[in-house]
Amino acid sequence: MKTIFEKSIQGKRAVQFGKINNKIIKKIDEKFLRKTEIKLPEVSELDIIRHYINLSKLNFSVDTEFYPLGSCTMKYNPKICEKLAMQKEFLNLHPFLSYIDENTVQGALEIIYEISDLLCEITGMEKITTQPYAGAHGELTGVLLMAAYHKNKGNNKKFVIIPDSAHGTNPASAAMAGYSIISIPVDKDGNMDINILKEKINDEVAGIMMTVPSTLGLFENNIKEIIEIAHKYDALMYYDGANLNAILGKLKPGEIGFDIIHINLHKTFSTPHGGGGPGSGVIGVSKKLVDFLPVPIVIKENEKFKLDFNVKNTIGSVASFFGNFQVLLKAFIYIILLGKEGLIAVSEIAVLNANYILAKLKNFYDLPYNRKCMHEFVISAKKQLKNDIRAIDIAKYLIDNKIHPPTIYFPLVVEEAIMIEPTETESKQTLDEFIEIMVKIAELSEKDPDKIKQAPEKTPILRPDETKAARELKLKCDI
Amino acid sequence: MNVKQGYFYTKDHEWVKIDAMTGKIGITDYAQHKLGDLTYVELPKIGKIVKQGEVLNGLESVKAASDVYAPLSGRVIKINTQLENEPGLINKSPYDDGWIAEIEIADENEIKNLMTADEYIKFLGESK
């Protein structure tokens, strides 16, 4: 398919502008004026409509096909959340109204207050900030809170401990906040190696960032002991909530001693994500950190919702206003819609679905850690490798079968990793179809590996050379 | 998997070739094979001081982004700028043209923490 720039024909227009008023141009400082003509595509309105409608037909989403992308929780987003959130009463609100006159936006403030309260209940944390725009932003905020806590106590902390089964963004977030990373390998069962942890932890460790269940889809069996060890050194426990979908109503991270949690609302609480979201990386904290939270916080006083800017040692704002309000709103609707029993069922079915696929695939693929999984699991294409079939080949073959590939080559601790997360919203029929295709791939890799190597054959572009694409970037437009 | 004699190795699959008080550093054939095609090499800055086992620089491949750890403590005195345009050199020639940096060795006693080629071959055999 051609790009819109390649479809450009000189002189074609979708909109006719009036003459530019030179008087206005003269008022603009020289340095802000373009020196060269802007090279926008010159197309008609119909060209634009056809171009983007045709592009949209190539979209692949949860709404079109099965999307078992491990670690991403690509569950279906109920349309009622979308519909309610798109009401004009919400759409036309400006967040600044809350700064001018709280009385005009009591409903919106109530939603922020209530979702914070609900998320505290779900995670067992003391207080919430809704500001961060996405998971990694939440992580950075969380680690900045960690740093503020230690600074306030006069602690000299330099390191953050992260097991190599943690979410991939953790080391980056800790490094951005100024810490050096101590990486801890997993033991033979897939848990963080607690003996190495004991060896490496010291008074200069600011915190431990854990993903529970880990990116191996395994529950961290020693979690209580790890928390005890951390707190002995006044290291804070950070819970990466990427995998919260596995534990709703089963475990409250705050209750077992976690100090910071980020929650990807766009994963567990079913708000749109992929292709830019918008997301939300809400942060929850334990009592120790309440005084450091970003401002403003929505509080309730005499049945009225107000903004509180007086947080003693606040790290300041990390986003404008309250973060992505629409996302908070959709998550709020989702939680209310499902209720307590519904949310517990979410995790139970998510875990059941993953274990069902795992049990069915176990005999066909290498399983690095032979344990029951949580909401996702990691298999390896090691067995297929002897016929030169790699994880990436399996991924490509799945695309031809209208299935979004699982996450591959992550976590790094598993060779030729394939990380599968079906989520609770998929039916047994869909899971069975997926299993059937995966079994077929395993069989094909023995009998006719070339068939897999040729995939995908039914896609708009055939198999791209990924190395070449990464090494030789070609910019297709020049504005 | 190719392992070169005369070099010293780390458990994280870096090599160092020691010549008097300087050490040339790269990643092993095993490491380049695991990473797959390299697409970007973030070179360390000349003058950077590293400690043994600390991050020297970063690598990106089609599969993953990962760190290279310094096999020995020291100060970076040379870097292989050819890798900026040709990261694939690490895949093609991990022990020679694909070298990453050269350091001035700070403490030769640290060499005892490294493996010889034969020890590394044994280590690779065990970790499989």
Contacts between the chains, C-beta under 8 A, distances in Angstrom:
chain1	res1	chain2	res2	distance
A	180	B	54	7.8
A	409	B	63	4.2
A	409	B	64	5.9
A	410	B	64	7.3
A	412	B	64	5.8
A	412	B	66	7.1
A	415	B	34	7.6
A	466	B	37	7.7
A	466	B	62	4.9
A	467	B	37	3.9
A	467	B	39	6.6
A	467	B	62	5.6
A	467	B	88	7.8
A	470	B	37	7.9
A	470	B	39	3.7
A	470	B	40	7.5
A	470	B	60	7.9
A	470	B	62	6.2
A	471	B	37	8.0
A	471	B	39	5.4
A	471	B	87	7.0
A	471	B	88	7.2
